[in-house]
Amino acid sequence: MKFLDFIPIAKKEKSSGRQIYTNYKIIQRTEKFKPEKSKSKINYSQILFFITIFLIIFLIYVFFYSSYFSIKNIDLIGNYNDLTVEYIQSINGKNIFRFGSRKIKKDIKEKLPIVKDVKVVVGFPNTLKIFINERESELIWETQGRKYLVDREGVVFTETEKTDIKIIRDEKNLPIKLGNKLVSSELISIIRSIEIKLPAILDEEIDHFGIGESLFVITVYTKNSKRIIFYTQVPLAYQLTVLDELIKKDKDNIKEYVDLRVEGYGFYK
């Protein structure tokens, strides 16, 4: 763009005491070039957004899929059997975040009913320390021709072929599920007391125990095919006292059973 300036030439005329400039000369002036400002601007917020997304994806991969956090060392502590060891070995190589302490503890409890208590300590990046406490068998529960071990809390935890501990036969042959609580710990305690005290009173060995319609009724079967029927809602000490008196008085007349379900009385055949 050009501008026209009128600049006076140094030609002076005097008029009544003033200087008058005449003969103006036209001079061209060119404006200095100014570059236009760029209309496009860098969007830093979008760049930051994409960087954040990339970092999130990268961290997810590192923490949940990279081999750096794969379980490589497992320290198993406590009492355990081969099945427990086999399951623990299957954890090896799993991601320590995706297969963390809570999931390991939950899976062990669900898949290994024999485990009573479990504690998992995670050592990053790839180490586990697992404390195991397995259930101890208190009796054998027999139903549908199969035998299962039951602990002191009444929880059935594994199938067995053992016969060296007291056997409870389910006379209704109901199905069971491993890990379920079959009977109360109080009932287990009563059965244990009967097992200890009854042989001395009868002078006979116990063959097995039986439970039928009600868990309140326990039938003891002796090696001589006699039955002693107890009722768990009556104190065991009273029932054993009544039985002891009957045995002392009429032992030879007791051929089949003694029923102690009525408190203070014993009926026999």
C-alpha positions in Angstrom: 0.0 0.0 0.0 1.3 3.4 -0.9 0.7 6.8 0.7 1.0 10.2 -0.8 2.6 12.9 1.3 2.7 16.6 0.5 6.0 17.9 1.7 6.7 21.6 1.2 9.8 22.7 -0.8 12.0 25.2 0.8 10.7 28.1 -1.2 9.6 30.9 0.9 7.5 33.9 0.3 7.0 36.7 2.7 3.6 38.1 3.3 2.9 40.5 6.0 5.6 39.2 8.3 4.9 35.5 7.8 6.7 32.9 5.7 4.5 31.2 3.1 5.5 27.8 1.5 4.6 27.3 -2.1 5.3 24.7 -4.8 4.4 21.5 -3.0 6.2 18.3 -4.1 4.5 14.9 -4.0 6.6 12.1 -2.5 5.6 8.5 -2.4 6.1 6.5 0.9 5.8 2.8 1.0 4.5 1.1 4.2 6.8 -1.5 5.7 5.7 -5.2 5.1 4.1 -6.8 8.1 3.6 -10.6 7.9 0.1 -11.8 8.6 -0.3 -13.7 11.9 -1.0 -17.4 11.5 -4.6 -18.3 12.2 -3.8 -21.9 13.3 -3.0 -22.5 17.0 -1.4 -25.6 18.7 -4.1 -27.4 20.8 -2.1 -28.4 23.9 -5.1 -29.9 25.6 -5.6 -32.5 22.9 -1.9 -33.4 23.0 -2.1 -33.9 26.7 -5.2 -36.0 26.4 -3.6 -38.4 23.9 -0.4 -38.6 26.0 -2.5 -39.5 29.1 -4.4 -42.2 27.2 -1.1 -43.7 25.9 0.3 -43.7 29.4 -2.8 -45.4 30.8 -2.7 -48.1 28.2 1.0 -48.6 28.7 0.7 -48.9 32.5 -2.2 -51.4 32.1 -0.1 -53.6 29.9 2.9 -53.4 32.2 1.0 -54.1 35.4 -1.5 -56.7 34.1 0.1 -58.4 31.1 3.9 -58.1 31.2 6.0 -61.0 32.4 7.6 -58.7 35.0 4.7 -59.2 37.4 4.2 -62.9 36.7 4.3 -65.0 39.8 7.6 -66.9 39.8 8.3 -67.7 43.5 5.8 -69.3 45.9 6.7 -70.1 49.5 4.2 -72.5 51.0 4.1 -72.7 54.8 2.1 -74.9 57.2 0.5 -78.3 57.0 -0.7 -79.3 53.6 -1.2 -82.4 51.3 -0.4 -83.2 47.7 -3.7 -81.8 46.4 -2.9 -78.4 48.0 0.6 -78.4 46.5 -0.8 -79.3 43.1 -3.2 -76.4 43.1 -0.6 -73.9 44.4 1.7 -74.9 41.6 -1.0 -74.0 39.1 -0.8 -70.4 40.3 2.8 -70.1 39.1 3.0 -67.8 36.1 -0.2 -66.0 36.8 -0.2 -62.2 37.0 0.3 -61.0 40.6 -2.3 -58.2 40.1 -5.0 -60.1 38.2 -4.5 -63.1 40.5 -4.0 -61.3 43.8 -4.1 -62.3 47.4 -7.9 -62.0 47.7 -8.6 -64.1 44.6 -6.0 -66.7 45.6 -7.5 -67.0 49.1 -11.1 -67.3 47.7 -10.1 -69.9 45.2 -8.2 -72.0 47.7 -11.2 -72.0 50.1 -13.6 -72.9 47.3 -11.5 -75.5 45.5 -9.8 -77.1 48.5 -12.4 -77.7 51.3 -9.6 -79.4 53.3 -8.0 -76.0 53.9 -9.4 -74.4 57.1 -7.4 -71.2 57.1 -5.2 -69.5 54.5 -3.2 -66.3 54.5 -1.6 -64.8 51.4 1.3 -62.3 51.5 2.3 -60.7 48.3 5.9 -59.7 47.7 6.3 -57.5 44.6 7.0 -58.0 41.8 6.6 -61.8 41.6 6.6 -63.5 45.0 3.9 -65.1 47.1 4.0 -66.4 50.6 1.0 -68.7 51.4 0.3 -69.9 54.9 -1.9 -73.0 55.0 -3.8 -74.7 57.9 -5.6 -77.8 56.9 -8.6 -79.4 58.6 -8.0 -82.3 60.9 -10.4 -85.3 60.7 -12.6 -86.0 63.7 -14.9 -88.6 62.2 -16.0 -90.4 59.1 -19.4 -89.7 57.6 -20.7 -92.6 55.5 -23.6 -92.1 53.0 -24.6 -93.7 49.7 -21.8 -96.2 50.0 -19.0 -93.5 50.2 -17.0 -92.2 53.1 -16.0 -88.6 53.9 -13.8 -87.0 56.5 -15.5 -84.4 58.9 -13.6 -82.0 61.1 -14.4 -80.9 64.7 -16.5 -78.1 63.4 -18.7 -80.5 61.5 -17.4 -79.6 58.0 -17.1 -82.4 55.5 -13.9 -81.8 53.5 -12.7 -84.8 51.5 -13.6 -88.3 50.5 -11.6 -91.2 52.1 -11.1 -94.9 52.4 -10.0 -94.7 56.0 -11.8 -96.8 58.6 -9.6 -96.2 61.6 -11.7 -93.5 63.3 -15.3 -93.5 64.4 -17.9 -93.8 61.6 -21.2 -92.0 61.5 -23.7 -93.6 59.0 -26.4 -91.5 57.5 -29.3 -93.8 57.7 -31.2 -91.7 55.2 -28.3 -91.8 52.7 -28.6 -88.1 51.8 -26.1 -86.6 49.3 -23.5 -84.2 50.6 -21.3 -81.5 49.2 -17.7 -81.0 50.1 -17.1 -77.9 52.2 -20.6 -77.9 53.7 -21.3 -78.0 57.4 -23.0 -81.3 58.1 -23.4 -81.2 61.9 -22.7 -78.8 64.8 -19.5 -78.9 66.8 -21.7 -79.6 69.8 -22.9 -82.8 68.3 -19.3 -83.8 67.4 -18.4 -83.2 71.0 -21.2 -85.5 72.3 -20.2 -88.3 69.9 -16.6 -88.0 71.1 -17.7 -88.3 74.7 -19.9 -91.3 74.0 -17.0 -92.9 72.2 -14.8 -92.5 75.2 -17.2 -93.3 78.0 -19.6 -95.9 76.6 -17.3 -98.9 76.2 -16.4 -98.9 79.9 -20.1 -99.0 80.8 -21.1 -101.7 78.3 -17.9 -103.7 78.3 -18.4 -103.8 74.6 -16.7 -102.2 71.6 -18.5 -99.6 69.4 -18.9 -100.6 65.8 -20.4 -97.4 64.4 -22.8 -94.5 65.1 -26.0 -93.9 63.2 -28.1 -90.8 62.5 -31.5 -91.0 61.0 -34.5 -88.6 60.7 -33.2 -86.2 63.4 -29.8 -85.0 64.4 -31.1 -84.9 67.9 -31.0 -88.8 68.0 -27.8 -90.7 68.0 -27.8 -94.5 67.8 -24.7 -96.4 68.9 -24.2 -99.9 67.3 -22.0 -102.3 69.3 -19.9 -105.1 67.9 -22.4 -107.5 69.6 -25.3 -105.9 67.5 -26.8 -104.0 70.4 -28.2 -100.5 70.0 -28.0 -97.6 72.5 -30.2 -94.7 71.6 -29.2 -91.2 72.9 -31.1 -88.0 72.8 -28.9 -84.9 72.5 -31.4 -82.6 74.2 -30.9 -84.4 77.4 -27.6 -84.0 79.2 -25.3 -86.9 78.3 -24.2 -87.4 81.9 -27.8 -88.2 83.0 -28.2 -90.7 80.2 -25.0 -92.5 80.9 -25.9 -92.7 84.6 -29.2 -94.3 83.8 -27.5 -96.7 81.4 -24.9 -97.7 83.9 -27.7 -98.5 86.5 -29.5 -100.6 83.9 -26.4 -102.5 82.9 -25.6 -103.3 86.5 -29.2 -104.5 87.2 -30.3 -106.2 84.0 -27.3 -106.6 81.7 -28.2 -110.2 80.9 -31.8 -109.2 79.9 -30.6 -106.5 77.4 -30.6 -108.3 74.1 -31.4 -105.7 71.4 -31.4 -102.1 72.6 -31.6 -99.5 75.3 -33.6 -96.3 74.6 -32.5 -93.3 76.8 -34.5 -90.6 75.0 -36.7 -89.9 78.0 -34.8 -88.0 80.7 -34.3 -90.1 83.8 -35.5 -93.4 82.2 -34.1 -96.2 80.2 -36.2 -98.6 78.1 -34.7 -101.8 76.9 -35.4 -105.0 75.1 
